Amino acid sequence: MHPAAVVTAGSLLAGCVPHLLVLSGRLPHDLVAGGRIADGRTGRLVSAASVPVLVAEAGAALWAGRRTERARVVGGLLSAHAALTLVPQLLGTRFERRVAAPICGVWLAGASALALSA
């Protein structure tokens, strides 16, 4: 297993935690969505959709970590997604800048290392 795959998967799973907290009602949706989502119902729907995507991406990273011929493609796709996700995190709420952006940065670093490992 390539270490970059483990880092990538771990950061993706860590990214699930705020969404699970929104779904459980322990974290207000506007902290996670940075004001981009107006109401709590929509915020919960976005979190509910985000969790399976992040889990699937974590699984893909682990799968690619065992198959070096797939690492470049999967790592590249995950890097692109992380880079696109990082920008709104850096421009978002204090919570997003202090919690979500560092998680996303680790995700980007791990996925980039995975892509370059092949």
C-alpha positions in Angstrom: 0.0 0.0 0.0 1.4 3.3 -1.0 1.7 5.7 2.0 0.2 8.6 -0.1 -3.0 6.5 -0.6 -3.3 6.1 3.2 -2.8 9.9 3.7 -5.4 10.7 1.0 -8.0 8.2 2.3 -7.5 9.4 5.9 -8.0 13.1 4.9 -11.0 12.2 2.9 -12.5 10.3 5.8 -11.6 13.2 8.2 -13.5 15.4 5.8 -16.6 13.4 6.5 -16.7 14.3 10.2 -18.0 17.9 9.8 -20.7 16.6 7.4 -21.7 13.9 9.9 -21.9 16.6 12.6 -24.2 18.7 10.4 -26.4 15.6 9.8 -26.5 14.9 13.6 -27.4 18.5 14.3 -24.3 19.1 16.4 -22.8 21.6 13.9 -24.7 24.4 12.2 -24.8 23.9 8.4 -23.7 27.5 7.8 -20.3 26.8 9.4 -19.6 24.1 6.9 -21.2 25.7 3.8 -19.7 29.2 4.4 -23.0 31.0 3.7 -23.3 29.4 0.3 -26.4 27.4 1.5 -29.3 29.4 2.8 -31.3 26.9 4.9 -30.6 24.0 7.1 -32.6 21.5 5.1 -30.5 22.1 2.0 -27.4 22.1 4.1 -28.2 18.7 5.5 -28.9 17.4 1.9 -25.5 18.6 0.8 -23.9 17.0 3.7 -25.8 13.8 3.1 -24.6 13.7 -0.5 -21.0 14.6 0.5 -20.4 11.8 2.8 -20.8 8.9 0.3 -18.8 10.8 -2.3 -15.9 11.3 0.2 -16.1 7.6 1.3 -16.1 6.4 -2.3 -13.1 8.6 -3.1 -11.2 7.3 0.0 -11.9 3.7 -1.3 -10.6 4.7 -4.7 -7.4 6.1 -3.2 -6.8 2.9 -1.3 -7.5 0.8 -4.4 -5.1 2.9 -6.4 -2.5 2.6 -3.6 -2.3 -1.1 -4.3 -2.2 -0.8 -8.1 0.5 1.5 -9.3 -0.7 1.5 -12.8 -3.9 3.1 -11.6 -2.3 5.5 -9.1 -1.5 8.2 -11.7 -5.1 8.5 -13.0 -6.9 8.2 -9.6 -4.4 10.4 -7.9 -4.7 13.0 -10.7 -8.5 13.0 -10.5 -8.5 13.2 -6.7 -5.9 16.1 -6.9 -8.1 18.0 -9.3 -11.1 17.6 -7.0 -9.1 18.6 -3.9 -7.8 21.7 -5.7 -11.2 22.8 -6.7 -12.5 22.1 -3.2 -9.7 24.0 -1.5 -10.5 27.4 -3.0 -14.0 27.8 -1.4 -12.6 26.4 1.9 -10.0 29.2 2.0 -12.6 31.8 1.1 -15.2 30.5 3.5 -16.0 30.8 7.2 -13.5 30.8 10.0 -14.4 27.1 10.5 -13.7 26.3 6.9 -10.4 28.2 6.9 -9.2 26.7 10.2 -10.5 23.1 10.0 -11.7 22.2 6.5 -8.9 23.9 4.5 -6.1 22.1 6.3 -7.9 18.8 5.8 -8.3 19.6 2.2 -4.6 20.6 1.9 -3.6 17.2 3.2 -5.9 15.6 0.8 -4.4 17.6 -2.1 -0.8 16.7 -1.0 -1.6 13.0 -0.6 -3.5 12.8 -3.9 -0.7 14.7 -5.7 1.9 12.3 -4.2 -0.2 9.4 -5.3 -0.4 10.7 -8.8 3.3 11.3 -9.0 4.2 7.9 -7.6 3.3 6.0 -10.6 
